[in-house]
Amino acid sequence: MISVTDSYFRRSSVWTVAARLKKQGWKGDPLHAVGLPDGTKITLQNVLLAAAIEAGIQEIPTLTHHPDEPFPLLLAKDFVLTRPVRELPDGSYVIGGSAGRVLFRRGRRAETYGEAALFRAAGQVEIPDGGPVPFLWTMALDRGEGRG
């Protein structure tokens, strides 16, 4: 369930960053994304991407990482899993809930860029408890065997 406050602050953040980007253009580091084998790229900085689009920036500098690339420890503090990721008996993956085998436990810090993308997605309040993982991250990651 999305609360009014959550969506308000998210929109407010996007508008604030978009206003800065309209004035100054893109400055600084590129947007970080994770590349999947099918060509899909998943951003780790959703507010920044939304703000750049809102500001009308046509070309966004992007640094694409392989899903298995180690994630910098300095950034990992911002990519902690808030709900477990589970594998259901049919082989599908869900966020939260109580059915299935836990692949990644709540509180785990991302160790790879693929995990960072997954953990960021798992934190979206729009995904109901027990809802499906919103992208096919399993194409690029190992199945989490022995992880917790």
C-alpha positions in Angstrom: 0.0 0.0 0.0 1.4 3.4 -0.9 0.9 6.1 1.7 0.2 9.7 0.6 3.4 10.8 2.4 5.6 8.3 0.6 4.3 9.2 -2.9 4.4 13.0 -2.0 8.0 12.8 -0.8 9.0 10.8 -3.9 7.4 13.3 -6.3 8.8 16.2 -4.3 12.4 14.7 -4.5 12.0 14.2 -8.3 10.7 17.8 -8.8 13.5 19.2 -6.7 16.2 17.3 -8.6 14.6 18.0 -11.9 14.6 21.8 -11.2 18.3 21.6 -10.5 19.0 19.6 -13.6 17.0 22.1 -15.7 19.1 24.9 -14.4 22.5 23.3 -14.4 22.2 20.3 -16.7 23.8 16.9 -15.9 26.9 17.3 -13.7 28.8 14.7 -11.8 28.9 11.0 -12.0 27.0 8.8 -14.5 23.8 7.0 -13.5 24.5 3.5 -12.3 22.6 0.6 -13.9 22.7 -3.2 -14.0 22.7 -4.8 -17.4 20.8 -8.1 -17.9 21.6 -10.6 -20.7 18.4 -9.7 -22.6 19.6 -6.1 -22.9 17.4 -4.7 -20.1 19.1 -2.1 -17.9 17.9 -1.6 -14.3 18.8 1.7 -12.7 19.9 1.9 -9.1 19.0 5.6 -8.9 15.3 5.8 -9.7 14.7 9.4 -8.4 17.7 10.7 -10.5 16.5 9.0 -13.6 12.9 10.2 -13.2 14.2 13.8 -12.5 16.4 13.7 -15.6 13.4 12.6 -17.7 11.2 15.3 -16.1 13.9 17.9 -16.8 14.0 16.9 -20.5 17.5 15.6 -20.5 17.9 13.6 -23.7 21.2 11.9 -23.0 21.9 10.5 -19.5 25.4 9.3 -18.9 25.2 5.8 -17.7 27.7 3.3 -16.3 26.3 -0.3 -16.8 27.5 -3.0 -14.4 27.4 -6.7 -14.8 25.0 -8.3 -12.2 27.8 -10.4 -10.7 30.2 -7.4 -10.3 31.1 -6.8 -6.7 29.1 -3.9 -5.2 31.2 -1.3 -3.3 31.1 -1.8 0.4 30.8 2.0 0.9 27.4 1.9 -1.1 26.1 -1.3 0.4 24.7 0.5 3.5 22.1 2.0 1.3 21.1 -1.3 -0.3 19.9 -3.5 2.6 17.1 -5.9 1.9 13.9 -4.8 3.8 11.8 -7.9 2.9 13.0 -11.4 2.2 13.2 -12.8 -1.4 11.7 -16.3 -1.7 11.6 -19.0 -4.3 8.2 -20.6 -4.7 7.8 -24.3 -5.5 6.9 -23.4 -9.1 10.3 -21.7 -9.5 9.0 -18.2 -9.4 10.3 -15.5 -7.1 8.4 -13.3 -4.7 9.2 -10.4 -2.3 8.1 -11.0 1.3 5.3 -13.3 2.1 5.6 -16.6 3.9 5.5 -19.2 1.1 8.5 -20.7 -0.4 12.2 -21.0 0.4 14.1 -17.9 1.6 16.9 -17.0 -0.9 17.9 -13.7 0.7 17.0 -12.8 4.2 15.8 -9.4 5.4 18.7 -7.3 6.6 21.2 -8.6 4.1 23.4 -6.0 2.4 24.0 -6.2 -1.3 27.2 -7.9 -2.3 26.8 -7.5 -6.1 25.2 -5.0 -8.4 22.6 -7.6 -9.3 21.7 -7.9 -5.6 21.6 -4.1 -5.3 19.0 -3.9 -8.1 17.0 -6.7 -6.6 17.1 -5.3 -3.0 16.1 -1.8 -4.2 13.2 -3.3 -6.1 12.2 -5.3 -3.0 11.9 -2.1 -1.1 9.2 -0.7 -3.3 6.0 -0.2 -1.3 4.0 -0.7 -4.5 4.9 -4.4 -4.5 2.5 -6.2 -2.1 3.8 -8.7 0.4 4.3 -11.9 -1.5 4.2 -10.1 -4.8 6.4 -11.2 -7.7 9.9 -9.8 -8.3 9.4 -7.1 -10.9 12.2 -8.1 -13.3 13.9 -11.3 -14.4 17.0 -10.9 -12.2 17.5 -14.7 -12.2 18.7 -14.6 -15.8 22.0 -13.1 -14.6 22.4 -14.1 -10.9 23.1 -17.4 -9.4 20.1 -18.8 -7.6 21.3 -17.6 -4.2 22.3 -21.1 -3.0 23.9 -20.9 0.4 23.1 -17.2 0.7 21.2 -15.7 3.6 
